[in-house]
């Protein structure tokens, strides 16, 4: 996993085609590596001490809906900081894979400055949408899933015919290629189903995925209109996403 992270950082530094996308990946990986969730820093301890450090870290930098809507001045900035914090290696790598696959083409279409604004704003709004629906929750919400879901929504509008590779568990993870207009709405439908089945405790914030996806698609539709959709080169993609 460390090798994957270092390789991503090296690519971000040398590939000029999508510097914002690769820069976001590098920052998320760096923030995770120096935090307690990675387990790489012995200063955080082990066992119960490490778990306590992780809870305190997530509470400080993540979105806690109950604190956010209670008027806490510190909590106001957490929708932005939470975008760069992840809860586990699986969480981080799942999110970064999606951003790597779909972010570069979307950034090239939007432009660097606009893509940065789009990513941060949609990500914060997705987290706020989830927090508003769970305004009394004391649980910390972290991760870039809302922002990345917005990238998926924009990608669907801008490149609906781009063929992506999906790994389907019920077909023994055979790699199959489908157009984005098949894969991404199917992914969104899975999130919709999961919203109704999700527990109220800690877990995956599927609602944030849906809010981000909808925001991304609507933004691309309003910003680019029907005449600017393009047919894109094939891009590989996984089938699902991990916790936010």
C-alpha positions in Angstrom: 0.0 0.0 0.0 2.8 2.4 0.8 4.3 1.6 -2.7 1.0 2.5 -4.3 0.9 5.7 -2.4 4.5 6.7 -3.3 3.9 5.8 -7.0 0.8 8.0 -7.0 2.7 10.9 -5.6 5.5 10.5 -8.2 2.9 10.5 -11.0 1.2 13.6 -9.6 4.5 15.4 -9.7 5.5 14.5 -13.2 2.1 14.3 -15.1 1.0 17.8 -16.1 -2.2 16.7 -17.8 -4.4 16.8 -14.7 -2.4 18.4 -11.9 -5.3 19.2 -9.7 -6.6 15.6 -9.7 -3.1 14.1 -9.0 -2.5 16.9 -6.4 -5.7 16.0 -4.5 -4.7 12.4 -4.5 -1.2 13.2 -3.2 -2.6 15.5 -0.4 -5.1 12.9 0.7 -2.4 10.2 0.8 -0.1 12.4 2.7 -2.7 13.5 5.3 -3.6 9.8 5.8 0.0 8.7 6.1 0.7 11.2 8.9 -2.6 10.6 10.8 -3.4 7.9 13.3 -5.6 5.8 10.9 -2.6 4.7 8.8 -0.8 3.1 11.7 2.5 4.4 10.4 3.3 6.8 13.2 4.3 5.0 16.4 3.7 8.2 18.4 0.0 7.4 18.3 0.6 4.2 20.2 -1.2 0.9 19.8 -4.3 -0.9 20.9 -6.8 1.2 22.9 -4.5 4.2 22.8 -4.4 4.2 19.0 -8.2 3.8 18.8 -8.7 6.8 21.2 -6.3 8.9 19.0 -8.2 8.0 15.9 -11.6 9.0 17.4 -10.1 12.3 18.6 -8.5 12.9 15.2 -11.8 12.3 13.3 -13.8 14.4 15.8 -11.4 17.3 15.3 -11.1 17.2 11.5 -14.3 15.5 10.5 -17.9 16.7 10.3 -19.9 16.1 13.5 -23.5 17.0 12.6 -24.6 17.7 16.2 -21.7 20.1 16.6 -22.0 21.7 13.2 -25.6 22.7 13.7 -25.1 23.7 17.3 -23.2 26.8 16.1 -19.7 25.7 17.0 -17.2 28.1 15.4 -14.6 25.3 15.0 -17.1 23.0 13.3 -17.7 25.5 10.5 -14.5 24.6 8.7 -14.9 20.8 9.1 -16.8 20.2 5.8 -13.6 21.3 4.0 -11.1 19.5 6.2 -13.1 16.3 6.3 -12.6 16.0 2.5 -8.9 15.1 3.1 -9.3 12.7 6.0 -9.9 9.0 5.5 -10.7 6.2 8.0 -8.7 3.3 6.7 -6.4 2.1 4.0 -9.3 0.5 2.2 -11.3 3.8 2.5 -8.4 5.8 1.1 -7.5 3.6 -1.8 -11.1 3.0 -2.9 -11.7 6.8 -3.0 -8.4 7.6 -4.7 -8.9 4.9 -7.4 -12.2 6.5 -8.3 -10.7 10.0 -8.4 -7.8 8.8 -10.4 -10.0 7.1 -13.0 -12.7 9.8 -13.4 -11.0 13.0 -12.2 -8.4 13.5 -15.0 -10.8 13.6 -17.9 -13.3 15.8 -16.0 -10.5 18.2 -15.0 -9.3 18.5 -18.6 -12.8 19.3 -19.7 -13.5 21.8 -17.0 -10.1 23.4 -16.6 -7.9 23.4 -13.5 -9.4 26.4 -11.6 -13.0 25.4 -12.3 -12.4 21.8 -11.4 -10.8 22.8 -8.1 -13.8 25.0 -7.3 -16.3 22.3 -8.4 -14.6 19.5 -6.4 -14.3 21.5 -3.1 -17.8 23.1 -3.3 -19.6 19.9 -4.2 -17.7 17.9 -1.6 -18.6 20.4 1.1 -22.3 20.5 0.0 -22.5 16.7 0.0 -21.2 16.5 3.5 -23.6 19.3 4.6 -26.5 17.5 3.0 -25.7 14.3 4.9 -25.2 16.3 8.1 -28.5 18.1 7.7 -30.3 14.8 7.3 -28.6 13.5 10.5 -28.4 16.8 12.4 -28.4 15.2 15.9 -25.7 12.6 15.1 -22.6 12.7 17.3 -20.7 10.5 14.8 -17.8 11.9 12.8 -18.0 12.0 9.0 -14.8 11.9 7.0 -13.8 11.2 3.4 -13.8 12.6 -0.1 -16.6 10.4 -1.3 -19.1 13.2 -1.7 -16.7 15.2 -3.9 -15.7 12.2 -5.9 -19.3 11.3 -6.4 -19.8 14.8 -7.9 -16.9 14.0 -10.3 -18.8 10.8 -11.3 -22.0 12.8 -11.9 -20.2 15.3 -14.0 -18.3 12.6 -15.9 -21.6 10.9 -16.7 -23.0 14.0 -18.3 -19.8 15.0 -20.1 -18.7 11.6 -21.3 -21.8 9.3 -21.4 -20.4 7.1 -24.1 -17.0 6.6 -22.6 -16.5 2.9 -22.0 -15.3 1.9 -18.6 -14.2 -1.4 -17.2 -16.3 -2.8 -14.3 -15.7 -5.7 -12.0 -19.0 -7.4 -11.1 -18.9 -9.6 -8.0 -21.8 -11.8 -9.2 -19.8 -12.6 -12.3 -16.7 -13.6 -10.4 -15.2 -10.2 -10.8 -14.8 -10.6 -14.5 -13.7 -7.3 -16.1 -16.4 -6.2 -18.5 -16.6 -3.0 -20.5 -19.8 -0.8 -20.5 -20.5 2.8 -21.4 -20.6 5.3 -18.6 -24.3 5.8 -19.0 -24.8 2.2 -17.9 -22.2 1.9 -15.2 -22.6 5.2 -13.3 -26.4 5.2 -13.1 -26.2 1.6 -11.9 -23.7 2.7 -9.2 -26.0 5.6 -8.2 -29.0 3.2 -8.0 -26.9 1.0 -5.6 -26.3 4.0 -3.4 -30.0 4.8 -3.4 -30.9 1.3 -2.3 -28.2 1.4 0.4 -29.5 4.7 1.8 -32.7 2.9 3.0 -30.8 0.0 4.5 -27.9 2.0 6.1 -27.8 1.9 9.9 -27.9 5.2 11.8 -24.6 4.5 13.5 -21.1 4.7 12.0 -20.7 3.3 8.4 -20.9 4.4 4.8 -22.6 7.8 4.2 -24.5 6.7 1.1 -26.6 9.8 1.2 -23.5 12.0 0.8 -22.7 9.9 -2.3 -26.1 10.6 -3.8 -26.1 14.3 -3.0 -22.6 14.7 -4.5 -23.6 12.7 -7.6 -26.7 14.8 -8.2 -24.8 18.0 -7.7 -22.1 17.0 -10.1 -24.5 16.0 -12.8 -26.6 19.1 -12.4 -23.5 21.4 -12.4 -22.2 19.8 -15.7 -25.7 20.1 -17.3 -26.1 23.8 -16.2 -22.5 24.8 -17.0 -21.9 23.0 -20.3 -25.3 22.5 -21.8 -26.2 19.9 -24.4 -23.9 21.0 -27.2 -20.6 20.4 -25.4 -20.8 16.7 -24.6 -17.9 14.8 -26.1 -17.1 11.3 -26.9 -14.2 10.2 -24.8 -11.5 7.6 -25.0 -12.0 4.5 -22.9 -11.2 4.7 -19.2 -11.0 1.8 -16.7 -13.2 1.9 -13.6 -14.1 -0.2 -10.6 -17.7 -1.1 -9.8 -18.2 0.2 -6.3 -16.9 2.5 -3.7 -16.0 2.2 0.0 -17.0 4.3 3.0 -16.9 8.1 2.7 
